[in-house]
Amino acid sequence: MYCYFNNKIILESKASLNLRDLGVLRGFGVFDVLRTYNGKPFMLKEHFARLKNSAAILDLKLPILADEFEARIFRLLKKNKLKDAVVRSILTGGVTSDGINSKAGPSFSILLEPLPAMNKNLYKNGIKLITLDYLREFAQAKTTNYILAVLFQKKLKKEKVVEVLYVWQNKILECSTSNFFI
């Protein structure tokens, strides 16, 4: 698969983060995930705005403009021969020598993967969903800190749960991998 990494479209296998990147050293970064329908990104402007907002909250400079972001996604869709895809954008804190202060700009990547096929029975019969009282740290930003969600995966598989709905103080916040609309 091809990806966009620090201003270049390259094979994913050729992309690498410096070990002194704050994303590696401190888990300092933001991301966003969207999907495409028949080669068209869903709610692209809203997803880009959320990524930009998340970056601003962590005082990271997003090194791409909205029109460039859109162009790169379309280029990656074509290069990877995908129409229905998951598009994941990741912005990390950049290279540092002291573990705190970034000496170089942030690292930015756009990764694509084929959209996993959903079993049609799930649409007819529904899925098993559980709720979890949990408020992410810096909940207003989509940070790369999803430690709880990753640790929770074994329990989900064991109980044959498809999705987690995070709630906090009787309010629905978000799902672990899905969007919900009311």
N, CA, C and O of each residue as an XYZ file, in Angstrom:
728
protein
N       0.840     -1.177      0.000
C       0.000      0.000      0.000
C       0.896      1.254      0.000
O       1.981      1.275      0.580
N       0.400      2.270     -0.661
C       1.064      3.568     -0.658
C       0.464      4.448      0.433
O      -0.716      4.335      0.764
N       1.293      5.320      0.980
C       0.839      6.269      1.990
C       1.435      7.640      1.675
O       2.334      7.777      0.845
N       0.913      8.630      2.352
C       1.476      9.980      2.291
C       2.248     10.153      3.587
O       1.685     10.007      4.672
N       3.541     10.465      3.480
C       4.368     10.610      4.674
C       5.310     11.783      4.491
O       6.183     11.766      3.624
N       5.125     12.805      5.320
C       5.991     13.987      5.310
C       6.251     14.515      3.896
O       7.394     14.602      3.447
N       5.167     14.861      3.213
C       5.188     15.511      1.896
C       5.518     14.602      0.721
O       5.803     15.098     -0.369
N       5.488     13.286      0.909
C       5.770     12.377     -0.196
C       4.773     11.228     -0.191
O       4.325     10.783      0.866
N       4.434     10.754     -1.379
C       3.668      9.519     -1.491
C       4.681      8.411     -1.714
O       5.413      8.398     -2.703
N       4.702      7.474     -0.758
C       5.693      6.396     -0.776
C       5.025      5.090     -0.347
O       3.897      5.091      0.146
N       5.723      3.996     -0.538
C       5.236      2.719     -0.012
C       5.267      2.768      1.515
O       6.209      3.295      2.108
N       4.237      2.220      2.140
C       4.212      2.199      3.612
C       5.469      1.568      4.179
O       5.970      2.008      5.213
N       5.981      0.551      3.522
C       7.172     -0.146      4.019
C       8.410      0.756      4.030
O       9.391      0.438      4.702
N       8.378      1.864      3.305
C       9.512      2.797      3.271
C       9.369      3.924      4.291
O      10.326      4.662      4.524
N       8.194      4.071      4.902
C       7.960      5.143      5.881
C       8.478      4.709      7.250
O       8.337      3.551      7.642
N       9.081      5.657      7.968
C       9.533      5.337      9.321
C       9.578      6.605     10.156
O       9.897      7.687      9.661
N       9.256      6.450     11.423
C       9.334      7.557     12.368
C      10.676      7.503     13.080
O      11.176      6.425     13.403
N      11.240      8.645     13.317
C      12.446      8.753     14.106
C      12.120      8.322     15.542
O      11.062      8.676     16.063
N      12.991      7.582     16.168
C      12.750      7.122     17.538
C      12.663      8.263     18.538
O      12.162      8.077     19.647
N      13.142      9.433     18.163
C      13.047     10.604     19.040
C      11.825     11.462     18.743
O      11.696     12.558     19.288
N      10.937     10.989     17.896
C       9.690     11.697     17.630
C       8.841     11.655     18.897
O       8.729     10.614     19.545
N       8.247     12.791     19.242
C       7.422     12.858     20.452
C       6.241     11.887     20.404
O       5.724     11.493     21.449
N       5.811     11.500     19.207
C       4.764     10.486     19.094
C       5.223      9.142     19.635
O       4.430      8.386     20.196
N       6.512      8.849     19.462
C       7.097      7.609     19.971
C       7.489      7.766     21.445
O       7.139      6.926     22.275
N       8.202      8.823     21.763
C       8.713      9.011     23.124
C       7.626      9.300     24.155
O       7.693      8.817     25.285
N       6.626     10.091     23.764
C       5.634     10.571     24.728
C       4.191     10.279     24.341
O       3.269     10.684     25.049
N       3.983      9.580     23.224
C       2.617      9.330     22.772
C       1.902     10.625     22.422
O       0.684     10.729     22.564
N       2.666     11.613     21.963
C       2.147     12.952     21.727
C       1.777     13.108     20.257
O       2.642     13.269     19.396
N       0.487     13.059     19.991
C       0.029     13.208     18.619
C      -1.481     13.189     18.543
O      -2.168     12.929     19.531
N      -1.983     13.469     17.357
C      -3.421     13.453     17.095
C      -3.680     12.669     15.819
O      -2.767     12.413     15.034
N      -4.934     12.293     15.625
C      -5.286     11.549     14.423
C      -6.741     11.809     14.071
O      -7.495     12.397     14.848
N      -7.108     11.368     12.908
C      -8.510     11.352     12.504
C      -8.696     10.188     11.541
O      -7.769      9.792     10.834
N      -9.896      9.656     11.527
C     -10.222      8.549     10.636
C     -11.523      8.883      9.920
O     -12.498      9.313     10.537
N     -11.518      8.679      8.614
C     -12.741      8.831      7.834
C     -12.832      7.666      6.870
O     -11.898      6.873      6.746
N     -13.943      7.568      6.202
C     -14.070      6.514      5.196
C     -14.510      7.125      3.886
O     -14.992      8.256      3.831
N     -14.333      6.351      2.838
C     -14.779      6.793      1.527
C     -15.933      5.907      1.064
O     -16.032      4.734      1.425
N     -16.784      6.497      0.268
C     -17.864      5.776     -0.400
C     -17.647      5.956     -1.896
O     -17.707      7.073     -2.411
N     -17.394      4.850     -2.591
C     -17.208      4.882     -4.040
C     -16.190      5.962     -4.451
O     -16.412      6.711     -5.402
N     -15.090      6.020     -3.724
C     -14.011      6.939     -4.063
C     -14.191      8.361     -3.572
O     -13.384      9.228     -3.907
N     -15.233      8.629     -2.781
C     -15.470      9.982     -2.272
C     -15.383      9.985     -0.746
O     -16.110      9.244     -0.086
N     -14.497     10.814     -0.180
C     -14.378     10.898      1.274
C     -15.674     11.429      1.909
O     -16.249     12.414      1.444
N     -16.111     10.770      2.960
C     -17.328     11.146      3.673
C     -17.018     12.243      4.680
O     -16.135     12.092      5.524
N     -17.755     13.355      4.585
C     -17.624     14.491      5.500
C     -16.167     14.964      5.615
O     -15.661     15.194      6.714
N     -15.514     15.102      4.476
C     -14.097     15.457      4.435
C     -13.810     16.779      5.136
O     -12.872     16.866      5.929
N     -14.596     17.798      4.858
C     -14.350     19.113      5.478
C     -14.451     19.037      6.999
O     -13.649     19.640      7.711
N     -15.441     18.292      7.494
C     -15.623     18.153      8.941
C     -14.472     17.374      9.571
O     -13.998     17.722     10.652
N     -14.029     16.324      8.895
C     -12.906     15.543      9.424
C     -11.618     16.360      9.432
O     -10.841     16.292     10.385
N     -11.395     17.131      8.372
C     -10.190     17.966      8.343
C     -10.250     19.019      9.449
O      -9.248     19.292     10.110
N     -11.427     19.604      9.645
C     -11.588     20.618     10.711
C     -11.316     20.001     12.078
O     -10.692     20.631     12.932
N     -11.784     18.766     12.290
C     -11.536     18.094     13.571
C     -10.049     17.811     13.753
O      -9.519     17.993     14.849
N      -9.370     17.369     12.696
C      -7.925     17.119     12.773
C      -7.179     18.416     13.080
O      -6.289     18.439     13.931
N      -7.538     19.475     12.398
C      -6.899     20.778     12.613
C      -7.154     21.283     14.036
O      -6.249     21.817     14.677
N      -8.371     21.117     14.522
C      -8.716     21.529     15.890
C      -7.920     20.713     16.912
O      -7.394     21.265     17.878
N      -7.836     19.404     16.695
C      -7.074     18.549     17.605
C      -5.616     18.976     17.649
O      -5.012     19.036     18.720
N      -5.048     19.274     16.481
C      -3.657     19.726     16.410
C      -3.483     21.030     17.184
O      -2.512     21.192     17.923
N      -4.417     21.952     17.016
C      -4.326     23.245     17.700
C      -4.380     23.076     19.218
O      -3.665     23.767     19.942
N      -5.215     22.170     19.699
C      -5.329     21.939     21.138
C      -4.003     21.469     21.720
O      -3.656     21.833     22.844
N      -3.253     20.658     20.962
C      -1.944     20.187     21.424
C      -0.806     21.104     20.973
O       0.368     20.780     21.155
N      -1.150     22.233     20.392
C      -0.183     23.205     19.922
C       0.753     22.608     18.869
O       1.958     22.863     18.872
N       0.174     21.809     17.967
C       0.904     21.239     16.843
C       0.468     21.951     15.571
O      -0.708     22.276     15.405
N       1.411     22.189     14.681
C       1.073     22.822     13.405
C       0.794     21.727     12.385
O       1.654     20.893     12.098
N      -0.407     21.741     11.847
C      -0.773     20.785     10.807
C      -0.101     21.218      9.508
O      -0.399     22.302      9.005
N       0.793     20.406      8.949
C       1.601     20.849      7.808
C       0.932     20.633      6.448
O       1.616     20.383      5.456
N      -0.392     20.728      6.396
C      -1.109     20.536      5.143
C      -2.384     21.371      5.188
O      -3.007     21.515      6.240
N      -2.762     21.914      4.045
C      -4.001     22.681      3.936
C      -5.127     21.768      3.486
O      -4.881     20.669      2.988
N      -6.352     22.217      3.659
C      -7.525     21.395      3.352
C      -7.538     20.905      1.907
O      -7.824     19.733      1.662
N      -7.233     21.783      0.942
C      -7.266     21.359     -0.461
C      -6.146     20.367     -0.780
O      -6.337     19.462     -1.592
N      -4.983     20.529     -0.152
C      -3.881     19.569     -0.323
C      -4.260     18.218      0.279
O      -3.984     17.169     -0.304
N      -4.890     18.254      1.447
C      -5.328     17.045      2.136
C      -6.266     16.247      1.232
O      -6.112     15.038      1.063
N      -7.229     16.942      0.664
C      -8.183     16.290     -0.242
C      -7.471     15.711     -1.460
O      -7.735     14.573     -1.848
N      -6.579     16.477     -2.059
C      -5.849     16.007     -3.241
C      -5.017     14.772     -2.929
O      -4.968     13.842     -3.734
N      -4.356     14.750     -1.766
C      -3.533     13.593     -1.392
C      -4.400     12.341     -1.199
O      -4.011     11.239     -1.585
N      -5.569     12.527     -0.601
C      -6.459     11.379     -0.404
C      -6.887     10.811     -1.758
O      -6.848      9.597     -1.957
N      -7.292     11.672     -2.683
C      -7.698     11.190     -4.007
C      -6.539     10.521     -4.730
O      -6.730      9.513     -5.410
N      -5.339     11.072     -4.589
C      -4.157     10.473     -5.219
C      -3.864      9.092     -4.630
O      -3.537      8.154     -5.357
N      -3.984      8.979     -3.309
C      -3.744      7.691     -2.652
C      -4.815      6.668     -3.029
O      -4.503      5.493     -3.227
N      -6.053      7.092     -3.129
C      -7.126      6.179     -3.550
C      -6.814      5.614     -4.935
O      -6.942      4.413     -5.170
N      -6.407      6.489     -5.837
C      -6.078      6.060     -7.199
C      -4.852      5.143     -7.199
O      -4.868      4.077     -7.815
N      -3.802      5.557     -6.513
C      -2.556      4.789     -6.502
C      -2.742      3.405     -5.872
O      -2.123      2.431     -6.300
N      -3.608      3.332     -4.847
C      -3.869      2.052     -4.176
C      -5.042      1.286     -4.790
O      -5.389      0.197     -4.333
N      -5.646      1.864     -5.828
C      -6.775      1.229     -6.530
C      -7.906      0.872     -5.573
O      -8.421     -0.245     -5.574
N      -8.282      1.873     -4.742
C      -9.351      1.672     -3.769
C     -10.498      2.640     -4.034
O     -10.279      3.779     -4.448
N     -11.701      2.184     -3.795
C     -12.874      3.065     -3.844
C     -13.464      3.227     -2.451
O     -13.760      4.341     -2.017
N     -13.632      2.115     -1.757
C     -14.146      2.145     -0.383
C     -12.979      1.850      0.545
O     -12.447      0.740      0.563
N     -12.586      2.864      1.318
C     -11.377      2.745      2.122
C     -11.544      3.438      3.464
O     -12.409      4.294      3.649
N     -10.687      3.037      4.389
C     -10.511      3.730      5.656
C      -9.313      4.653      5.462
O      -8.255      4.208      5.018
N      -9.471      5.937      5.792
C      -8.406      6.925      5.643
C      -8.026      7.405      7.043
O      -8.841      8.000      7.748
N      -6.790      7.142      7.434
C      -6.310      7.489      8.773
C      -5.200      8.530      8.642
O      -4.186      8.289      7.987
N      -5.401      9.684      9.269
C      -4.399     10.758      9.273
C      -3.776     10.827     10.651
O      -4.481     10.799     11.659
N      -2.447     10.919     10.699
C      -1.738     10.924     11.978
C      -0.706     12.049     11.976
O       0.103     12.176     11.057
N      -0.757     12.853     13.022
C       0.182     13.948     13.206
C       0.877     13.743     14.545
O       0.228     13.739     15.591
N       2.201     13.574     14.513
C       2.947     13.375     15.758
C       3.761     14.619     16.087
O       3.895     15.527     15.266
N       4.291     14.646     17.276
C       4.958     15.840     17.793
C       6.252     16.241     17.137
O       6.677     17.386     17.289
N       6.889     15.361     16.422
C       8.143     15.710     15.761
C       9.364     15.240     16.529
O       9.257     14.720     17.640
N      10.519     15.429     15.925
C      11.791     14.943     16.473
C      12.263     15.863     17.586
O      12.156     17.087     17.502
N      12.784     15.239     18.624
C      13.239     15.977     19.793
C      14.567     15.396     20.272
O      14.861     14.223     20.044
N      15.345     16.210     20.922
C      16.588     15.686     21.497
C      16.478     15.578     23.013
O      17.265     14.875     23.647
N      15.503     16.272     23.595
C      15.387     16.252     25.049
C      14.106     15.578     25.552
O      13.845     15.566     26.755
N      13.312     15.021     24.645
C      12.092     14.340     25.064
C      10.924     15.273     25.329
O       9.827     14.816     25.652
N      11.144     16.566     25.197
C      10.069     17.524     25.459
C       9.901     18.496     24.302
O       8.817     18.601     23.728
N      10.959     19.202     23.960
C      10.866     20.264     22.961
C      11.197     19.742     21.567
O      12.275     19.195     21.335
N      10.256     19.918     20.644
C      10.450     19.452     19.283
C      11.464     20.321     18.551
O      11.333     21.544     18.516
N      12.471     19.685     17.969
C      13.503     20.401     17.211
C      13.134     20.496     15.735
O      13.619     21.378     15.026
N      12.291     19.603     15.281
C      11.852     19.598     13.886
C      10.332     19.579     13.877
O       9.695     19.247     14.877
N       9.775     19.932     12.760
C       8.319     19.954     12.638
C       7.717     18.587     12.879
O       8.421     17.578     12.913
N       6.420     18.568     13.042
C       5.745     17.299     13.285
C       5.820     16.361     12.084
O       6.051     16.797     10.956
N       5.625     15.084     12.336
C       5.517     14.095     11.267
C       4.046     13.938     10.938
O       3.207     13.862     11.835
N       3.733     13.891      9.652
C       2.334     13.773      9.232
C       2.196     12.675      8.194
O       2.962     12.609      7.233
N       1.212     11.819      8.400
C       0.984     10.737      7.444
C      -0.503     10.546      7.191
O      -1.348     10.861      8.029
N      -0.793     10.019      6.010
C      -2.144      9.595      5.639
C      -2.020      8.149      5.190
O      -1.308      7.842      4.233
N      -2.713      7.273      5.883
C      -2.690      5.845      5.580
C      -4.059      5.421      5.058
O      -5.087      5.890      5.547
N      -4.071      4.551      4.086
C      -5.318      3.991      3.576
C      -5.311      2.496      3.778
O      -4.262      1.852      3.745
N      -6.481      1.957      3.984
C      -6.641      0.510      4.013
C      -8.003      0.181      3.428
O      -8.934      0.979      3.543
N      -8.131     -0.968      2.810
C      -9.440     -1.333      2.268
C     -10.480     -1.367      3.384
O     -10.194     -1.802      4.499
N     -11.669     -0.912      3.077
C     -12.749     -0.938      4.053
C     -13.120     -2.388      4.323
O     -13.438     -3.125      3.390
N     -13.086     -2.814      5.595
C     -13.433     -4.211      5.868
C     -14.900     -4.471      5.543
O     -15.769     -3.647      5.825
N     -15.155     -5.613      4.954
C     -16.530     -5.986      4.613
C     -17.282     -6.352      5.887
O     -16.789     -7.111      6.722
N     -18.467     -5.806      6.016
C     -19.316     -6.130      7.168
C     -20.259     -7.265      6.783
O     -20.805     -7.291      5.680
N     -20.435     -8.176      7.688
C     -21.368     -9.268      7.489
C     -22.777     -8.685      7.354
O     -23.228     -7.950      8.232
N     -23.471     -9.007      6.268
C     -24.800     -8.443      6.009
C     -25.799     -8.789      7.102
O     -26.768     -8.056      7.301
N     -25.584     -9.886      7.810
C     -26.489    -10.248      8.914
C     -26.442     -9.217     10.040
O     -27.422     -9.036     10.762
N     -25.307     -8.547     10.187
C     -25.198     -7.525     11.223
C     -26.191     -6.388     10.981
O     -26.723     -5.810     11.929
N     -26.436     -6.073      9.713
C     -27.388     -5.019      9.390
C     -28.820     -5.455      9.691
O     -29.662     -4.634     10.056
N     -29.087     -6.734      9.538
C     -30.441     -7.260      9.785
C     -30.691     -7.529     11.268
O     -31.750     -7.206     11.807
N     -29.686     -8.130     11.913
C     -29.876     -8.605     13.284
C     -29.265     -7.703     14.348
O     -29.510     -7.891     15.540
N     -28.473     -6.727     13.924
C     -27.815     -5.849     14.889
C     -26.519     -6.449     15.402
O     -26.123     -7.541     14.996
N     -25.868     -5.731     16.291
C     -24.594     -6.159     16.855
C     -24.669     -6.092     18.370
O     -25.538     -5.435     18.942
N     -23.742     -6.784     18.999
C     -23.625     -6.684     20.443
C     -22.758     -5.471     20.761
O     -21.635     -5.348     20.271
N     -23.290     -4.590     21.580
C     -22.625     -3.353     21.956
C     -22.627     -3.273     23.472
O     -23.606     -3.642     24.121
N     -21.540     -2.795     24.026
C     -21.509     -2.566     25.469
C     -21.180     -1.102     25.722
O     -20.589     -0.425     24.880
N     -21.570     -0.637     26.880
C     -21.227      0.731     27.270
C     -20.103      0.676     28.292
O     -19.948     -0.297     29.030
N     -19.335      1.738     28.310
C     -18.228      1.841     29.247
C     -18.162      3.277     29.731
O     -18.088      4.205     28.925
N     -18.188      3.467     31.058
C     -18.013      4.796     31.630
C     -16.554      5.188     31.472
O     -15.678      4.656     32.154
N     -16.304      6.121     30.569
C     -14.922      6.499     30.295
C     -14.892      7.837     29.566
O     -15.617      8.043     28.592
N     -14.062      8.723     30.038
C     -13.824     10.007     29.393
C     -12.344     10.066     29.036
O     -11.485     10.025     29.916
N     -12.052     10.162     27.745
C     -10.657     10.237     27.318
C     -10.001     11.499     27.861
O     -10.641     12.544     27.984
N      -8.710     11.388     28.186
C      -7.935     12.567     28.554
C      -7.870     13.477     27.320
O      -7.651     12.984     26.213
N      -8.051     14.762     27.481
C      -8.131     15.715     26.371
C      -9.214     15.278     25.380
O      -8.970     15.195     24.177
N     -10.393     15.006     25.893
C     -11.488     14.471     25.081
C     -11.870     15.372     23.914
O     -12.419     14.891     22.923
N     -11.594     16.659     24.012
C     -11.928     17.569     22.924
C     -11.001     17.397     21.719
O     -11.274     17.945     20.651
N      -9.915     16.649     21.876
C      -8.975     16.373     20.791
C      -8.915     14.870     20.541
O      -9.045     14.070     21.467
N      -8.719     14.499     19.285
C      -8.536     13.088     18.933
C      -7.054     12.767     19.081
O      -6.314     12.748     18.098
N      -6.624     12.513     20.324
C      -5.213     12.208     20.565
C      -4.943     10.739     20.259
O      -5.868      9.934     20.147
N      -3.674     10.406     20.128
C      -3.288      9.033     19.833
C      -3.335      8.124     21.062
O      -3.015      6.940     20.964
N      -3.727      8.658     22.203
C      -3.815      7.867     23.423
C      -5.118      7.071     23.453
O      -6.161      7.588     23.856
N      -5.052      5.829     23.030
C      -6.202      4.920     23.069
C      -5.812      3.650     23.835
O      -6.185      2.539     23.461
N      -5.057      3.848     24.907
C      -4.559      2.714     25.677
C      -5.698      1.834     26.173
O      -5.640      0.613     26.029
N      -6.724      2.430     26.751
C      -7.843      1.645     27.276
C      -8.526      0.855     26.168
O      -8.834     -0.323     26.347
N      -8.760      1.482     25.044
C      -9.424      0.798     23.928
C      -8.610     -0.400     23.453
O      -9.175     -1.448     23.139
N      -7.303     -0.257     23.399
C      -6.445     -1.361     22.970
C      -6.467     -2.485     24.001
O      -6.592     -3.657     23.645
N      -6.345     -2.128     25.277
C      -6.366     -3.149     26.331
C      -7.710     -3.870     26.400
O      -7.769     -5.035     26.794
N      -8.773     -3.197     26.025
C     -10.128     -3.728     26.109
C     -10.443     -4.735     24.997
O     -11.452     -5.435     25.073
N      -9.598     -4.817     23.971
C      -9.873     -5.665     22.813
C     -10.040     -7.146     23.160
O     -10.897     -7.816     22.584
N      -9.242     -7.661     24.084
C      -9.363     -9.082     24.465
C     -10.734     -9.372     25.045
O     -11.349    -10.386     24.714
N     -11.222     -8.483     25.914
C     -12.537     -8.665     26.515
C     -13.635     -8.628     25.452
O     -14.582     -9.414     25.503
N     -13.508     -7.727     24.504
C     -14.502     -7.621     23.438
C     -14.581     -8.912     22.629
O     -15.670     -9.416     22.354
N     -13.430     -9.435     22.256
C     -13.401    -10.681     21.482
C     -13.993    -11.835     22.286
O     -14.774    -12.633     21.768
N     -13.611    -11.911     23.553
C     -14.085    -12.991     24.417
C     -15.615    -12.959     24.549
O     -16.261    -14.007     24.539
N     -16.177    -11.785     24.670
C     -17.623    -11.637     24.842
C     -18.359    -11.430     23.518
O     -19.565    -11.181     23.509
N     -17.631    -11.533     22.396
C     -18.206    -11.367     21.052
C     -18.930    -10.027     20.904
O     -20.017     -9.942     20.332
N     -18.293     -8.994     21.434
C     -18.808     -7.632     21.345
C     -18.193     -6.973     20.111
O     -16.994     -7.105     19.867
N     -19.007     -6.268     19.340
C     -18.529     -5.624     18.128
C     -18.084     -4.178     18.392
O     -17.161     -3.686     17.744
N     -18.734     -3.506     19.333
C     -18.453     -2.085     19.532
C     -18.649     -1.682     20.986
O     -19.440     -2.274     21.721
N     -17.888     -0.636     21.382
C     -18.004     -0.053     22.717
C     -18.551      1.366     22.551
O     -18.073      2.134     21.716
N     -19.543      1.694     23.344
C     -20.095      3.041     23.378
C     -19.636      3.675     24.681
O     -20.032      3.251     25.766
N     -18.790      4.703     24.558
C     -18.272      5.378     25.745
C     -19.294      6.393     26.234
O     -19.831      7.185     25.460
N     -19.551      6.351     27.541
C     -20.487      7.282     28.171
C     -19.783      7.911     29.371
O     -18.852      7.339     29.938
N     -20.249      9.101     29.743
C     -19.691      9.780     30.906
C     -20.779     10.660     31.491
O     -21.349     11.503     30.799
N     -21.059     10.461     32.756
C     -22.073     11.221     33.474
C     -23.392     11.252     32.692
O     -23.981     12.309     32.464
N     -23.829     10.057     32.292
C     -25.098      9.839     31.579
C     -25.159     10.509     30.207
O     -26.250     10.763     29.696
N     -24.013     10.794     29.610
C     -23.980     11.365     28.264
C     -23.220     10.418     27.350
O     -22.173      9.882     27.716
N     -23.767     10.220     26.148
C     -23.083      9.412     25.138
C     -21.981     10.265     24.534
O     -22.226     11.394     24.107
N     -20.762      9.726     24.497
C     -19.622     10.482     23.989
C     -19.194     10.048     22.598
O     -19.174     10.854     21.669
N     -18.851      8.774     22.455
C     -18.299      8.276     21.201
C     -18.242      6.756     21.243
O     -18.447      6.135     22.285
N     -17.961      6.180     20.092
C     -17.718      4.738     20.006
C     -16.225      4.510     19.823
O     -15.473      5.440     19.532
N     -15.809      3.274     19.995
C     -14.386      2.986     19.867
C     -13.926      3.001     18.418
O     -12.810      3.436     18.136
N     -14.756      2.540     17.496
C     -14.361      2.526     16.089
C     -15.438      3.017     15.132
O     -15.178      3.146     13.936
N     -16.617      3.288     15.619
C     -17.733      3.678     14.752
C     -18.162      5.106     15.025
O     -17.805      5.711     16.035
N     -18.934      5.616     14.095
C     -19.612      6.896     14.299
C     -21.060      6.599     14.625
O     -21.602      5.572     14.218
N     -21.675      7.493     15.351
C     -23.116      7.392     15.545
C     -23.724      8.754     15.300
O     -23.121      9.789     15.586
N     -24.925      8.732     14.768
C     -25.625      9.969     14.442
C     -27.001      9.910     15.066
O     -27.660      8.870     15.064
N     -27.428     11.052     15.606
C     -28.772     11.134     16.195
C     -29.500     12.268     15.498
O     -30.657     12.545     15.813
